[in-house]
Amino acid sequence: MPEGGKSVSEVSMNGRANILIVDDVPANLVLLSEMIKELGYIPRPVVSVKQAQLAIEKKMPNLILLDISMPDITGFEYCTMLKADVKTRDIPIIFISALDSVDDKVRGFKLGAVDYISKPFEKEELTVRLATHLKLYQMQQELESYNHRLHKMVNDQIQMVTREQKNILRALASLIEAKGDESGTHISMIGANSRLLAMSLQLSPKYEKEITTSFIEEIELASQLHDLGFIAINDTILFKREELTAAEWEVLKTHAEIGAKQLEEIYEQGSKNDFMKMAIDIARYHHENWDGSGYPRGLSGTDIPLAARIVKILDCYDVLNRDRCYRNAFSLEESLEIMKRETGRQFDPEIMEIFSKVQKQMKCENN
């Protein structure tokens, strides 16, 4: 970074650009320095690459005039070094040399130089080339700065919209839950337990690549939207105390597709992010069974999205531990025993194995 912590783009370009001159011939340094002074710029002459590096560390140049034929490290080699360094790769480099072959010029351009000035130097040529490349460099820096500000502004807007969207969806899920959950804790427990189980799975080599930090953050809220489709199911079916008829059961099962389609509409209207994709998968597939006997698509095994396989276990666990309109809650031991019997049929065996190990840490209505 330049002195005072300023970026290259913040260094004044209005006649006071500083130009690093790297040439092992003192007479050339004197000549170029005088020309550059007369043009209103600040010359910074050095006789070696080592001195050039020290000068750059002290203050970033706006442009570098670089001799090709130097001892120890050639101009071509030094140019390659500069372009490989993220701090110096954008500084325009103009080669200066008595070598005037086409091959030398082509090689210089391929290495990233912006121009080539042949010795002996002509003041008029130097004037035009320096002014042109300094102006281009200034415009490039201004454009990058503008793009950075624009990118930040867009990201801030996206994050704000995402936060608002999540708040709305969370409120909607809570509203739906309030219809049948007197305690109002079901969705929050599903969210907290989904996060805990995902974190536990992340410790397993099988899931460490698939379950990222983002996955854990996303599943905590996405899981709370699993039963969004209940909004379209009649209360006489949702809260029926007697056993559902076959027809009523088919109606109830539609909530999975309905909830997924509701979320897909939101996703297609502009909220195309990983959180929404996960929420759609959970809403649609959290009633699929490991052996393929579930609904709505009859998926089996790992064809069922991982997030949905996780939420299925936790949703079932939470429901078993709650009083329902048609039965009393099971104890924690009874709930776990019931679920173990369903491992390999309803539940992913590997996820169930880890769930069983951390089950005592899970939040539930009976705790």
C-alpha positions, 0 to 999 in steps of 0.5 A, a space after each residue: 500500500 502507498 504511504 498513509 494507507 492510500 490505495 493507488 487510485 487515491 494517489 493524485 494523478 493531476 500532474 503529480 503522478 510518481 514514476 519509477 524508473 528502473 535502469 542500471 545506466 546512470 546517464 539514462 536515469 538522469 535524462 529520463 528524470 529531467 524529462 519527467 520533471 519537465 512534464 510535471 511528474 515525480 521521477 523516482 530513479 533506481 539502478 537495480 531491481 532490489 532498489 525498485 522493490 524497496 521504492 515500491 514498498 515505500 510508495 506505490 508508483 503510478 507507472 514504471 519505466 523498466 529497462 530490459 538489459 540489466 544485470 542479475 535480473 532482466 527487465 522481462 524477469 522483473 516484469 513477470 515478478 511484478 505481474 505475479 504480485 497482486 499488489 503490483 500487477 495492475 501498475 502499467 509498465 513501459 519497457 525502455 531499451 536500445 533493443 528494438 526487435 519485433 520479438 522483444 516488443 512482442 515478448 514485452 506485451 505478452 508479459 503484460 507491459 502496456 508499451 515500449 519506448 526505444 532508446 534514444 528517448 524522444 521527449 515528444 514520444 515520452 510525453 504522449 506515451 506517459 500521458 496516455 497510459 497514466 490517463 488509462 490507468 486512472 480511468 481503470 482505477 476509477 472504474 474498479 473503485 466504482 465497481 467495488 462500490 456498486 458491488 457492495 451496494 447491490 450485496 447490501 440490497 440483496 442481504 436486506 431483501 433476504 432478511 426481510 423475506 426470511 422474517 416474512 416467511 418465519 412469521 408465516 410459518 409461525 402463523 400456520 403453526 399457531 393453528 395447531 400448536 398451543 405451545 408455539 414451539 414446534 417450528 423453533 425446536 425443529 430449527 434448533 434441532 436441525 442446526 444441532 444435527 447438521 453440526 453433528 453430521 459435519 463432524 463425520 467424514 461422510 458429510 464434512 464436504 456436503 455440510 458447510 457452515 452455510 448449510 448449517 445456517 440455512 437449515 435452521 430457518 429453512 427447516 421451519 418452513 417444512 409444513 408451509 403447505 398446511 395453510 391450504 388444508 382444511 382444519 377439519 382434516 388437520 385437527 380431526 380426532 378420529 382416524 382419517 379416511 383414505 380420501 382425507 389422507 390423500 388431501 393431507 398429503 398434498 401439503 408437501 407439494 403445496 408448500 414447495 410450490 408456494 416457496 417456488 413462486 417466491 424463488 422464481 420472483 427473484 429470491 434465487 438463493 441457496 436458502 430458498 432452494 433448501 426450503 423448497 427441498 425440505 417442504 417437498 421431500 420431508 415425508 419421503 421414506 428411505 425405502 421409497 414408500 413415502 410421498 409425494 414423489 416416492 424417492 428413496 435413499 440418497 435421492 432424497 435431499 440431505 436437508 429433507 432427510 435430516 428434517 424428517 427425523 427431527 420432525 417425527 421426533 418432535 411430533 412423537 414427543 407432543 400431545 396430539 388431538 388424537 393421542 398423548 405424547 410418548 416419552 423420550 425413550 418410547 419415541 427413540 425406540 419407535 424411531 429405531 424400529 423405523 430406521 432403514 424404512 423411514 429414516 436414513 440409517 447413517 443419520 439416525 446413528 448420529 441422531 441417536 448419539 446426540 438425541 439427549 441434547 435435542 430440544 423437545 416438548 418433554 424436556 
